[in-house]
Amino acid sequence: MMRFIQSLYLAAGLLSVAVLSACQAAPAPEPVTAEAPPARMTDVIEIREPGLIANYYPAATANMPGPALLMVGGSEGGLSEGVAVEAEALREEGISVLHLSFYRFEGQEQNLELVPLERFDTALEWLFARGEVDAGRVGIYGTSKGAEAALITATRHPELEAVVAIVPSSVSWTGINWDFDGREPEASWSLNGSPYPALPYGAFDYETGLYSLYANGLDAVDAHPETMIEVGRIEAPVFLVCGGSDALWPSCPMAEAVQARAGAMDGPEVTVLSYPEAGHGVGGKPADRLDPETADAPLDWGGTRASNRAAQLDNWPKTVAFLKAAL
């Protein structure tokens, strides 16, 4: 049973909303001195420091200082190409983007367990310190496990001005043990060196697969209130996108739970865009074209390429408009 569940996790890591595996480490860039020319707007600045692995996409605009975004992908980890495409698109819209690897890059944790939440703090501090970034116009954007991290980080950073969470979670979950060594995984996150509260997975059902671990786990959330993300503490408006046919985890029920909890706690304004026919790949920048031969084939993680792309064509411009308005 455990090995079968682990094989499903392996497939999940290959999924995309950020589909590709982590990029290999690149050589550290030369230190920037006062005499060095500034980066061109088309440059990607690689940061390979002990506490910060990221790629930085300066906004393609001369109107500085301007808005900025911390952007993270999902359980694929590293610096995935899917997130890089979105970062490039957003910088063309005038938003500087720091694409963070929160785990699974060379030198980082290879299991999604006890990943320090301080890693996101460090990334935000780096952004706030940039001369071309207006520190009063910074947001965070995450997808899947990155959406879980983004919402948690937003509860800890009231200075953020916008939160985007694609196929989000309403709770902090137990992590993923990619080692396949038979042990139960630990919490996904840590804070101050201690495990962050983590909702245990529920019973596994062969018919619904990986989805059942999360859906059945949510049935016990009332017994683990400490795992509910404290969305009432978020100061910024929150923008959520979910797929009603998500087969990886129940992103729409969790998005609705975030919205309901924010309302009950007199928290931030929460917008939910729900697409009944789309799956876990509901959000992000749509591909330029769709192969008609595979457009309607069901995807392992819900929906079809056609239904996911239709959702993306609708929600990507709305996501960009939200960020521009909030930042």
C-alpha positions as CSV (number, residue, x, y, z in Angstrom):
1,M,0.0,0.0,0.0
2,M,2.7,2.5,1.0
3,R,4.8,1.8,-2.1
4,F,1.7,2.3,-4.3
5,I,1.0,5.6,-2.6
6,Q,4.6,6.6,-3.0
7,S,4.4,5.8,-6.7
8,L,1.5,8.2,-7.0
9,Y,3.5,10.9,-5.3
10,L,6.3,10.3,-7.9
11,A,3.8,10.9,-10.6
12,A,2.5,14.0,-8.9
13,G,6.0,15.4,-8.9
14,L,6.1,15.1,-12.7
15,L,2.8,16.9,-13.0
16,S,2.6,20.3,-14.3
17,V,1.4,23.4,-13.4
18,A,5.0,23.4,-13.2
19,V,5.7,20.2,-14.9
20,L,9.4,19.9,-15.3
21,S,11.9,18.7,-12.8
22,A,14.4,21.0,-11.0
23,C,17.0,22.7,-13.0
24,Q,20.7,21.9,-12.3
25,A,22.7,24.3,-10.3
26,A,24.3,27.1,-12.3
27,P,27.6,28.8,-11.4
28,A,27.3,31.7,-9.0
29,P,27.3,35.0,-10.8
30,E,30.2,37.4,-10.4
31,P,29.7,39.8,-7.5
32,V,28.1,43.1,-8.5
33,T,30.3,46.1,-7.7
34,A,29.6,49.8,-7.8
35,E,31.4,50.0,-11.2
36,A,29.5,47.1,-12.8
37,P,26.8,48.0,-15.4
38,P,23.3,47.5,-14.3
39,A,21.5,44.3,-15.6
40,R,19.6,44.8,-18.8
41,M,15.9,44.4,-18.6
42,T,16.1,41.1,-20.5
43,D,18.6,39.6,-18.2
44,V,17.8,36.9,-15.7
45,I,19.9,37.3,-12.5
46,E,20.8,33.9,-10.9
47,I,21.1,33.9,-7.2
48,R,22.9,30.9,-5.7
49,E,23.5,31.7,-2.1
50,P,23.4,29.3,0.9
51,G,20.0,30.8,2.1
52,L,18.6,31.8,-1.3
53,I,18.4,29.8,-4.6
54,A,16.4,31.8,-7.1
55,N,16.2,33.5,-10.5
56,Y,15.3,37.1,-10.7
57,Y,13.5,38.7,-13.6
58,P,13.7,42.5,-13.5
59,A,10.6,44.2,-14.9
60,A,10.8,45.2,-18.5
61,T,10.1,48.8,-17.8
62,A,12.0,52.0,-17.0
63,N,9.4,53.1,-14.4
64,M,11.3,52.4,-11.3
65,P,10.9,51.7,-8.5
66,G,8.0,49.4,-9.3
67,P,6.0,46.4,-8.2
68,A,7.5,43.0,-7.5
69,L,6.4,39.4,-6.8
70,L,7.8,36.4,-5.0
71,M,6.9,33.4,-7.1
72,V,7.0,29.7,-6.2
73,G,6.0,26.5,-8.0
74,G,4.7,23.2,-6.6
75,S,6.0,19.9,-5.4
76,E,8.2,19.5,-8.5
77,G,10.5,21.9,-6.6
78,G,13.6,23.6,-8.0
79,L,13.4,26.3,-10.6
80,S,10.8,24.7,-13.0
81,E,10.4,25.9,-16.5
82,G,6.6,26.3,-16.1
83,V,7.1,28.9,-13.4
84,A,9.9,30.6,-15.5
85,V,7.4,31.1,-18.4
86,E,5.0,32.9,-16.1
87,A,7.8,34.9,-14.5
88,E,8.9,36.1,-18.0
89,A,5.3,37.0,-18.9
90,L,4.8,39.0,-15.7
91,R,8.0,41.0,-16.1
92,E,6.8,42.0,-19.5
93,E,3.7,43.4,-17.7
94,G,6.0,45.6,-15.6
95,I,6.3,43.4,-12.5
96,S,9.7,42.2,-11.3
97,V,9.7,38.5,-10.3
98,L,11.9,36.5,-7.9
99,H,11.4,32.9,-8.8
100,L,12.4,30.9,-5.6
101,S,13.5,27.3,-5.3
102,F,12.1,26.4,-1.8
103,Y,13.5,22.8,-2.0
104,R,14.8,20.1,-4.4
105,F,17.6,22.2,-5.9
106,E,21.2,21.1,-5.5
107,G,22.2,21.6,-1.9
108,Q,18.5,21.8,-0.7
109,E,16.2,19.3,0.9
110,Q,15.3,16.6,-1.6
111,N,12.2,15.6,0.3
112,L,9.3,18.0,0.9
113,E,9.7,17.8,4.6
114,L,10.6,20.4,7.2
115,V,11.3,23.0,4.6
116,P,12.1,26.2,6.6
117,L,9.5,28.9,6.2
118,E,12.3,31.3,6.9
119,R,13.4,30.6,3.3
120,F,10.5,32.6,2.1
121,D,11.3,35.4,4.5
122,T,14.8,35.6,3.1
123,A,13.5,35.8,-0.4
124,L,11.2,38.7,0.5
125,E,13.9,40.5,2.3
126,W,16.0,40.2,-0.8
127,L,13.2,41.7,-2.9
128,F,12.5,44.5,-0.5
129,A,16.1,45.5,-0.6
130,R,16.3,45.9,-4.4
131,G,16.6,49.5,-5.5
132,E,14.2,49.0,-8.5
133,V,11.5,47.5,-6.2
134,D,8.9,49.6,-4.4
135,A,8.8,47.9,-1.0
136,G,5.2,49.0,-0.7
137,R,4.2,47.1,-3.8
138,V,5.3,43.5,-3.2
139,G,3.1,40.4,-3.5
140,I,3.5,36.6,-3.5
141,Y,2.3,34.0,-6.0
142,G,2.3,30.2,-5.5
143,T,0.9,27.1,-7.3
144,S,-0.2,23.9,-5.5
145,K,2.2,23.2,-2.7
146,G,3.6,26.7,-3.5
147,A,0.1,28.1,-3.0
148,E,0.1,26.5,0.4
149,A,3.4,28.1,1.2
150,A,2.3,31.5,-0.2
151,L,-0.8,31.6,2.0
152,I,1.2,30.6,5.1
153,T,3.8,33.2,4.3
154,A,1.2,35.9,3.8
155,T,-0.1,35.3,7.3
156,R,3.4,36.1,8.5
157,H,4.0,39.2,6.4
158,P,1.3,41.8,6.7
159,E,3.4,44.1,4.5
160,L,2.5,42.1,1.4
161,E,0.0,43.8,-0.9
162,A,-1.2,40.9,-3.0
163,V,-1.6,37.1,-2.7
164,V,-2.2,34.8,-5.7
165,A,-2.7,31.1,-4.9
166,I,-3.4,28.7,-7.8
167,V,-5.0,25.3,-6.9
168,P,-4.5,26.3,-3.2
169,S,-4.7,24.5,0.1
170,S,-6.6,25.7,3.1
171,V,-4.4,23.9,5.6
172,S,-0.7,23.0,6.1
173,W,-0.2,19.4,5.2
174,T,2.1,16.6,6.0
175,G,5.0,16.5,3.6
176,I,6.2,14.2,0.8
177,N,8.9,11.6,1.4
178,W,10.5,11.1,-2.1
179,D,13.1,8.6,-0.7
180,F,10.5,5.7,-0.7
181,D,12.1,4.2,2.4
182,G,8.9,3.1,4.0
183,R,8.7,5.7,6.8
184,E,5.9,8.2,7.3
185,P,6.7,11.7,6.0
186,E,7.2,14.6,8.4
187,A,5.5,18.0,8.3
188,S,6.0,19.9,5.0
189,W,7.3,23.0,6.8
190,S,9.3,24.1,9.8
191,L,9.5,27.3,11.7
192,N,12.3,28.3,14.1
193,G,13.7,24.8,13.8
194,S,10.4,23.0,14.8
195,P,7.9,21.2,12.7
196,Y,5.0,23.5,11.5
197,P,1.5,22.1,12.3
198,A,0.6,19.5,9.6
199,L,-2.7,17.8,8.8
200,P,-2.2,14.0,8.5
201,Y,-3.3,12.3,5.3
202,G,-6.6,10.5,5.4
203,A,-7.3,6.9,4.3
204,F,-6.2,5.9,0.9
205,D,-8.9,4.8,-1.7
206,Y,-7.7,3.1,-4.9
207,E,-10.6,4.5,-7.0
208,T,-9.6,8.2,-6.4
209,G,-5.9,7.6,-5.7
210,L,-3.8,10.5,-4.4
211,Y,-6.9,12.7,-4.2
212,S,-8.3,10.5,-1.4
213,L,-5.4,11.2,0.9
214,Y,-6.2,14.9,0.9
215,A,-10.0,14.7,0.7
216,N,-10.2,12.2,3.6
217,G,-7.6,14.1,5.5
218,L,-9.8,17.2,5.4
219,D,-12.6,15.2,7.1
220,A,-10.5,15.3,10.2
221,V,-9.5,19.0,10.0
222,D,-11.8,20.0,13.0
223,A,-9.6,17.7,15.2
224,H,-6.5,19.6,14.0
225,P,-7.5,23.3,14.1
226,E,-3.9,24.4,14.4
227,T,-3.3,23.2,10.8
228,M,-5.9,25.6,9.3
229,I,-4.1,28.5,7.6
230,E,-4.8,31.6,9.5
231,V,-6.1,33.6,6.6
232,G,-7.7,36.1,8.9
233,R,-4.2,37.5,9.5
234,I,-3.6,38.2,5.9
235,E,-3.7,41.9,5.1
236,A,-3.6,41.8,1.3
237,P,-6.4,40.9,-1.1
238,V,-6.3,37.2,-2.0
239,F,-6.9,35.8,-5.5
240,L,-7.6,32.0,-5.8
241,V,-7.9,29.8,-8.9
242,C,-9.2,26.2,-8.7
243,G,-10.3,23.3,-10.8
244,G,-13.5,21.6,-10.1
245,S,-12.2,18.4,-11.7
246,D,-8.8,18.6,-9.9
247,A,-7.8,15.0,-9.3
248,L,-4.7,15.6,-7.3
249,W,-6.2,17.4,-4.3
250,P,-9.6,19.2,-3.7
251,S,-8.5,22.6,-4.7
252,C,-12.0,24.1,-5.1
253,P,-13.3,22.9,-1.7
254,M,-10.1,24.2,-0.1
255,A,-10.3,27.6,-2.0
256,E,-13.9,27.9,-0.8
257,A,-12.8,27.1,2.8
258,V,-10.1,29.9,2.6
259,Q,-12.8,32.3,1.4
260,A,-15.3,31.3,4.1
261,R,-12.7,31.5,6.8
262,A,-11.5,34.9,5.7
263,G,-15.1,36.1,5.8
264,A,-15.7,34.6,9.2
265,M,-12.5,36.2,10.7
266,D,-13.1,39.6,9.2
267,G,-10.0,38.9,7.0
268,P,-9.0,40.0,3.6
269,E,-11.1,40.2,0.5
270,V,-10.9,36.8,-1.2
271,T,-11.7,36.2,-4.9
272,V,-12.2,32.6,-6.1
273,L,-12.3,31.7,-9.8
274,S,-13.6,28.1,-10.1
275,Y,-13.6,26.1,-13.3
276,P,-15.8,23.0,-13.1
277,E,-14.3,21.1,-16.1
278,A,-10.6,22.0,-15.4
279,G,-8.1,20.0,-13.3
280,H,-5.0,20.7,-11.4
281,G,-3.5,22.5,-14.4
282,V,-6.3,25.1,-14.3
283,G,-4.0,28.2,-13.8
284,G,-1.0,29.9,-15.3
285,K,-0.1,31.3,-18.6
286,P,-1.9,29.4,-21.4
287,A,0.1,27.7,-24.1
288,D,0.2,29.5,-27.5
289,R,-1.5,26.5,-29.2
290,L,-3.2,23.3,-28.5
291,D,-2.6,20.0,-30.3
292,P,-6.1,18.9,-31.5
293,E,-5.1,15.3,-31.4
294,T,-4.6,15.3,-27.6
295,A,-6.8,18.2,-26.6
296,D,-9.7,16.1,-25.3
297,A,-7.8,13.2,-23.7
298,P,-8.4,13.0,-20.0
299,L,-5.4,14.0,-17.9
300,D,-4.2,12.0,-14.8
301,W,-4.7,15.0,-12.6
302,G,-8.1,16.1,-13.8
303,G,-9.7,17.8,-16.8
304,T,-8.3,17.8,-20.3
305,R,-5.7,20.0,-22.1
306,A,-8.6,21.7,-23.8
307,S,-10.6,22.4,-20.5
308,N,-7.4,23.5,-18.7
309,R,-6.4,25.8,-21.5
310,A,-9.9,27.3,-21.7
311,A,-9.7,28.1,-18.0
312,Q,-6.2,29.6,-18.4
313,L,-7.3,31.8,-21.2
314,D,-10.0,33.2,-18.9
315,N,-8.1,33.4,-15.6
316,W,-4.5,34.4,-16.7
317,P,-5.5,38.0,-17.9
318,K,-7.7,38.3,-14.7
319,T,-4.7,37.2,-12.6
320,V,-2.5,39.9,-14.3
321,A,-5.2,42.5,-13.9
322,F,-5.5,41.6,-10.2
323,L,-1.8,42.0,-9.6
324,K,-1.6,45.3,-11.4
325,A,-4.5,46.7,-9.4
326,A,-3.2,45.4,-6.1
327,L,0.4,46.4,-6.7
